[in-house]
Amino acid sequence: MIIREITAAKPPTPEQQRIKALQAQAKRARDAVKAERARQKIKNAQQTLMNIN
């Protein structure tokens, strides 16, 4: 059995931090677009129901 020394992970460079932040921002934007599309779809369906009555 080999025991290896545990090394701490190096902190990310400013460039890596920027990429990670941009990726998170892009994910939030995708989620916002998805939520907005769902909201508009529900609004449209409700409007259709109101027009039927």
Buried (B, 14 or more C-beta within 10 A) or exposed (E): EEEEEEEEEEEEEEEEEEEEEEEEEEEEEEEEEEEEEEEEEEEEEEEEEEEEE
